[in-house]
Amino acid sequence: MKISELDRAALMARLRGPGLRLDLHPFSACVRSDLSALADAVALLYADFPLAPEDGFADFHLEIRAEPRWLPFGRWRARFLYDGLPAFVSLPKGQAPTMLEWALNWCVASHAHQYLVCHAAVLERAGQALVLPAPPGSGKSTLTAVLAHRGWRLLSDELALLDPSTGLVHGMARGVNLKNASIGLITGFVPEAVVSPPVPDTLKGTVALMRPPSEAVRRRAESARPAWVVLPRWQAGATAHFAPVDRAEAALLLADQSFNYHVLGRQGFEALAALVGSTACLRFTYGTLDELEPAFEALASGRLPGAER
């Protein structure tokens, strides 16, 4: 059964009661909340995700609730609890939909040490993975949102899950985080994209979430072998182009953008060394969205000089 098959009353009953169990392969999460805005966000962003068995194991138990109750309703804030204990500072209750995404990211980054977890987007083409590690403000999510609707399968926008034992990369195919000006750019350039209502005044500015394409959700259990590590950078007025990057520089950036590299120690080092040693490492600079599809078509087809592994 998919989330979209629950009517609003049934969805709210699960969130307010025993919890809504999401199948986020390779994880499952039990989510509870008393906030109607969060229920609306789940219905929109997770419509194509199946429900996990109610009596099955859940990797993460999280709750986002309104508090404190003694304040007037309009002044309630949202609080994230993990296993019943507060994990974040509270935020204005209008930010509950984005808090759920940040909370799920925190759950994975803090506990899924069977993977090397990196802050990177991942897309797939013909079984080969494109890994896009980048700090905030690089244009990574904008690039990911376009490619996810232009012939590439979305695995992740935020968390690349690298299995050290196989070298394969996994993703949960959750929504794409769009911020500030990129929200309007994507809704204008990719009209078929389903985007949540913008949430203003967050720590990252105005944030909206793009629903993952249904095909990406359907195939979310399919891992891929990394073929390219591309460091994206948006620059106003720039013509789209790739340039080789030293493998050591790529490895250092991936280590810096990893959440648990320090936890895995030697295993993490060896996993990153194997990743950059077997992929084409490139920098990609762009300034307009209409150049993205042809640029990455050339990359995928092997027509790009310097992209050979």
Solvent accessible surface area in square Angstrom, and as a share of the most:
residue,aa,sasa,rsa
1,M,125,0.56
2,K,93,0.39
3,I,2,0.01
4,S,69,0.45
5,E,107,0.48
6,L,21,0.10
7,D,94,0.49
8,R,124,0.45
9,A,77,0.60
10,A,37,0.29
11,L,4,0.02
12,M,14,0.06
13,A,63,0.49
14,R,55,0.20
15,L,0,0.00
16,R,135,0.49
17,G,29,0.28
18,P,102,0.64
19,G,6,0.06
20,L,0,0.00
21,R,42,0.15
22,L,0,0.00
23,D,40,0.20
24,L,2,0.01
25,H,73,0.33
26,P,37,0.24
27,F,11,0.05
28,S,16,0.11
29,A,0,0.00
30,C,5,0.03
31,V,1,0.00
32,R,88,0.32
33,S,3,0.02
34,D,41,0.21
35,L,14,0.07
36,S,53,0.34
37,A,47,0.36
38,L,0,0.00
39,A,1,0.00
40,D,69,0.36
41,A,11,0.08
42,V,0,0.00
43,A,43,0.34
44,L,51,0.25
45,L,6,0.03
46,Y,2,0.01
47,A,10,0.07
48,D,34,0.17
49,F,1,0.00
50,P,33,0.21
51,L,25,0.13
52,A,13,0.10
53,P,91,0.57
54,E,105,0.47
55,D,138,0.72
56,G,29,0.28
57,F,166,0.69
58,A,6,0.05
59,D,56,0.29
60,F,8,0.03
61,H,77,0.34
62,L,5,0.02
63,E,33,0.15
64,I,0,0.00
65,R,91,0.33
66,A,2,0.01
67,E,37,0.17
68,P,35,0.22
69,R,138,0.50
70,W,202,0.71
71,L,33,0.16
72,P,84,0.53
73,F,126,0.53
74,G,66,0.64
75,R,154,0.56
76,W,42,0.15
77,R,92,0.34
78,A,0,0.00
79,R,60,0.22
80,F,0,0.00
81,L,5,0.02
82,Y,35,0.13
83,D,91,0.47
84,G,53,0.51
85,L,127,0.63
86,P,84,0.53
87,A,39,0.30
88,F,53,0.22
89,V,116,0.67
90,S,22,0.14
91,L,25,0.12
92,P,59,0.37
93,K,50,0.21
94,G,48,0.46
95,Q,12,0.05
96,A,0,0.00
97,P,18,0.11
98,T,2,0.01
99,M,0,0.00
100,L,2,0.01
101,E,5,0.02
102,W,41,0.14
103,A,0,0.00
104,L,2,0.01
105,N,22,0.11
106,W,83,0.29
107,C,0,0.00
108,V,2,0.01
109,A,11,0.09
110,S,42,0.27
111,H,80,0.36
112,A,3,0.02
113,H,64,0.28
114,Q,108,0.48
115,Y,20,0.08
116,L,0,0.00
117,V,0,0.00
118,C,5,0.03
119,H,29,0.13
120,A,0,0.00
121,A,0,0.00
122,V,0,0.00
123,L,0,0.00
124,E,9,0.04
125,R,65,0.24
126,A,99,0.77
127,G,39,0.38
128,Q,54,0.24
129,A,0,0.00
130,L,0,0.00
131,V,4,0.02
132,L,0,0.00
133,P,0,0.00
134,A,1,0.01
135,P,63,0.40
136,P,109,0.69
137,G,75,0.72
138,S,14,0.09
139,G,18,0.17
140,K,11,0.05
141,S,12,0.07
142,T,13,0.07
143,L,0,0.00
144,T,0,0.00
145,A,0,0.00
146,V,1,0.00
147,L,0,0.00
148,A,9,0.07
149,H,41,0.18
150,R,56,0.20
151,G,55,0.52
152,W,9,0.03
153,R,18,0.07
154,L,0,0.00
155,L,3,0.01
156,S,8,0.05
157,D,3,0.02
158,E,25,0.11
159,L,4,0.02
160,A,4,0.03
161,L,0,0.00
162,L,10,0.05
163,D,26,0.14
164,P,33,0.21
165,S,96,0.62
166,T,67,0.39
167,G,26,0.25
168,L,44,0.22
169,V,3,0.02
170,H,34,0.15
171,G,2,0.02
172,M,7,0.03
173,A,0,0.00
174,R,20,0.07
175,G,8,0.08
176,V,0,0.00
177,N,12,0.06
178,L,0,0.00
179,K,51,0.22
180,N,83,0.42
181,A,81,0.63
182,S,17,0.11
183,I,18,0.09
184,G,49,0.47
185,L,88,0.44
186,I,0,0.00
187,T,61,0.36
188,G,61,0.58
189,F,69,0.29
190,V,0,0.00
191,P,104,0.66
192,E,94,0.42
193,A,15,0.12
194,V,51,0.29
195,V,32,0.18
196,S,11,0.07
197,P,100,0.63
198,P,74,0.46
199,V,17,0.10
200,P,79,0.49
201,D,125,0.65
202,T,13,0.08
203,L,167,0.83
204,K,94,0.40
205,G,26,0.25
206,T,42,0.24
207,V,2,0.01
208,A,1,0.01
209,L,3,0.01
210,M,0,0.00
211,R,65,0.24
212,P,3,0.02
213,P,29,0.18
214,S,69,0.45
215,E,79,0.35
216,A,3,0.02
217,V,2,0.01
218,R,168,0.61
219,R,61,0.22
220,R,31,0.11
221,A,58,0.45
222,E,77,0.35
223,S,36,0.23
224,A,3,0.03
225,R,127,0.46
226,P,6,0.04
227,A,0,0.00
228,W,14,0.05
229,V,0,0.00
230,V,0,0.00
231,L,9,0.05
232,P,7,0.05
233,R,127,0.46
234,W,121,0.42
235,Q,77,0.34
236,A,74,0.57
237,G,78,0.75
238,A,17,0.13
239,T,96,0.56
240,A,22,0.17
241,H,95,0.43
242,F,31,0.13
243,A,39,0.30
244,P,104,0.65
245,V,15,0.08
246,D,93,0.48
247,R,97,0.36
248,A,62,0.48
249,E,75,0.34
250,A,0,0.00
251,A,23,0.18
252,L,130,0.64
253,L,37,0.18
254,L,1,0.01
255,A,23,0.18
256,D,108,0.56
257,Q,26,0.12
258,S,19,0.12
259,F,89,0.37
260,N,0,0.00
261,Y,61,0.23
262,H,145,0.65
263,V,76,0.44
264,L,25,0.12
265,G,38,0.36
266,R,192,0.70
267,Q,92,0.41
268,G,0,0.00
269,F,123,0.51
270,E,84,0.38
271,A,10,0.07
272,L,5,0.02
273,A,47,0.36
274,A,66,0.51
275,L,13,0.06
276,V,10,0.06
277,G,52,0.50
278,S,62,0.40
279,T,0,0.00
280,A,2,0.01
281,C,10,0.06
282,L,1,0.01
283,R,85,0.31
284,F,0,0.00
285,T,10,0.06
286,Y,1,0.00
287,G,12,0.11
288,T,65,0.38
289,L,19,0.09
290,D,95,0.49
291,E,54,0.24
292,L,0,0.00
293,E,71,0.32
294,P,80,0.50
295,A,19,0.14
296,F,0,0.00
297,E,54,0.24
298,A,18,0.14
299,L,2,0.01
300,A,28,0.22
301,S,63,0.41
302,G,62,0.59
303,R,159,0.58
304,L,34,0.17
305,P,118,0.74
306,G,32,0.31
307,A,10,0.08
308,E,126,0.56
309,R,140,0.51
